Amino acid sequence: MAIRLKVRFIGGFDRDYEELSIDEGSTYVDLLNIFNINPETVIVLKDGKPVPIDDKVEKGEIKVLRVISGG
Protein backbone atom coordinates (compact mmCIF):
# COMPACT_ATOMS: atom_id res chain seq x y z
CA MET A 1 0.00 0.00 0.00
CA ALA A 2 1.25 3.50 -0.81
CA ILE A 3 1.22 6.73 1.16
CA ARG A 4 0.50 10.03 -0.64
CA LEU A 5 2.84 12.89 0.23
CA LYS A 6 3.23 16.54 -0.58
CA VAL A 7 6.84 17.63 -0.20
CA ARG A 8 7.94 21.27 -0.07
CA PHE A 9 11.63 22.03 -0.61
CA ILE A 10 13.11 25.10 1.09
CA GLY A 11 16.60 26.51 0.69
CA GLY A 12 18.17 26.26 -2.74
CA PHE A 13 16.77 23.07 -4.24
CA ASP A 14 16.11 22.63 -7.96
CA ARG A 15 12.38 22.21 -7.22
CA ASP A 16 9.88 23.85 -4.88
CA TYR A 17 7.16 21.24 -4.57
CA GLU A 18 6.52 17.60 -5.39
CA GLU A 19 3.62 15.19 -4.91
CA LEU A 20 4.35 11.48 -4.83
CA SER A 21 3.40 8.10 -3.45
CA ILE A 22 5.82 6.11 -1.33
CA ASP A 23 5.53 2.57 0.00
CA GLU A 24 3.99 2.20 3.44
CA GLY A 25 6.75 1.46 5.96
CA SER A 26 9.26 3.70 4.18
CA THR A 27 11.34 6.06 6.30
CA TYR A 28 12.21 9.70 5.74
CA VAL A 29 15.70 8.53 4.70
CA ASP A 30 14.04 6.47 1.94
CA LEU A 31 12.16 9.59 0.86
CA LEU A 32 15.32 11.70 0.77
CA ASN A 33 17.05 8.99 -1.27
CA ILE A 34 14.35 9.28 -3.94
CA PHE A 35 15.45 12.88 -4.46
CA ASN A 36 19.19 12.17 -4.04
CA ILE A 37 19.33 14.38 -0.94
CA ASN A 38 22.03 13.75 1.67
CA PRO A 39 20.20 13.42 5.02
CA GLU A 40 23.06 15.24 6.77
CA THR A 41 22.30 18.44 4.82
CA VAL A 42 18.59 18.83 5.65
CA ILE A 43 15.97 18.88 8.37
CA VAL A 44 12.65 17.16 7.66
CA LEU A 45 9.61 18.91 9.17
CA LYS A 46 6.15 17.41 9.69
CA ASP A 47 3.48 19.79 11.01
CA GLY A 48 6.24 22.34 11.62
CA LYS A 49 8.26 20.06 13.90
CA PRO A 50 11.50 18.21 13.08
CA VAL A 51 11.15 14.45 12.68
CA PRO A 52 13.88 11.82 13.05
CA ILE A 53 14.88 10.70 9.56
CA ASP A 54 14.62 7.06 10.57
CA ASP A 55 10.91 7.44 11.50
CA LYS A 56 8.30 5.94 9.19
CA VAL A 57 6.74 8.37 6.73
CA GLU A 58 3.21 9.51 7.52
CA LYS A 59 0.75 10.83 4.94
CA GLY A 60 0.29 14.54 4.51
CA GLU A 61 2.67 17.39 3.83
CA ILE A 62 6.29 17.62 4.85
CA LYS A 63 8.97 20.24 4.36
CA VAL A 64 12.59 19.51 3.55
CA LEU A 65 14.74 22.40 4.79
CA ARG A 66 18.33 22.68 3.62
CA VAL A 67 20.69 23.50 6.47
CA ILE A 68 23.46 25.91 5.57
CA SER A 69 26.37 26.56 7.89
CA GLY A 70 29.31 28.81 7.51
CA GLY A 71 32.38 29.66 9.36
N, C-alpha and C positions, 0 to 999 in steps of 0.2 A: 504494500500500500504506500502511496506517495503523500507527502506533505507539501502544500502550496505555500510559497514564501514570496514576500516582497522584500527586496534588498535595496537599501539606499547606501550609496558610496559617498563618503565625505573626505575631502582632503587630497586632491590631486590624482584621482583615478581617471582612467580613460573612459569611464561611463559614470552616469549619475544614478541610474535606477535599473533594476532587473527584476522580472518575475520569473519564477521557475518552480519546478516540482523536484523534490529530493526524497529519496527512500526513507521510510519510517525507520528510526533507529540510527540514522546518520548523526554525526556530531558536527559542531561548528567548525572543527578542523576539516572535516570532509567537505563542508560547504566552501571554505576558503580555498581548498585544493581545486575545486571546480573552476575557480577564477584565477588560479595560479598566484594566490596571495600568501606571502610568508606570514604565518600567525604571530611572529615576533614583532611585526611592524604595524599591527592594528589592535584596536579594541573592538569587540563585538558588543553591541548594545541591544537589549530587548526591553521594550517598555521604558526606555531611558536609563536602564541600569546595566552595568557591565555583567556579562555572563562568562563563566569559565568555558574556554574553547573545547574542553573535552565533554561538556554537557551535551545531551541529545537535543537536536533541533526541535523547536516547537513551532506550530503554524502561526502565521501572522506576519508582522513586519519587523525587520531588524535593520540596524544601521551598522555599517562597517566604517570605523573612523581610523584614518591613518594617523599614526603617532610620529611626530617629527621632533627630534631632539637636536640640539646644537651645543657647541661648546667652544 
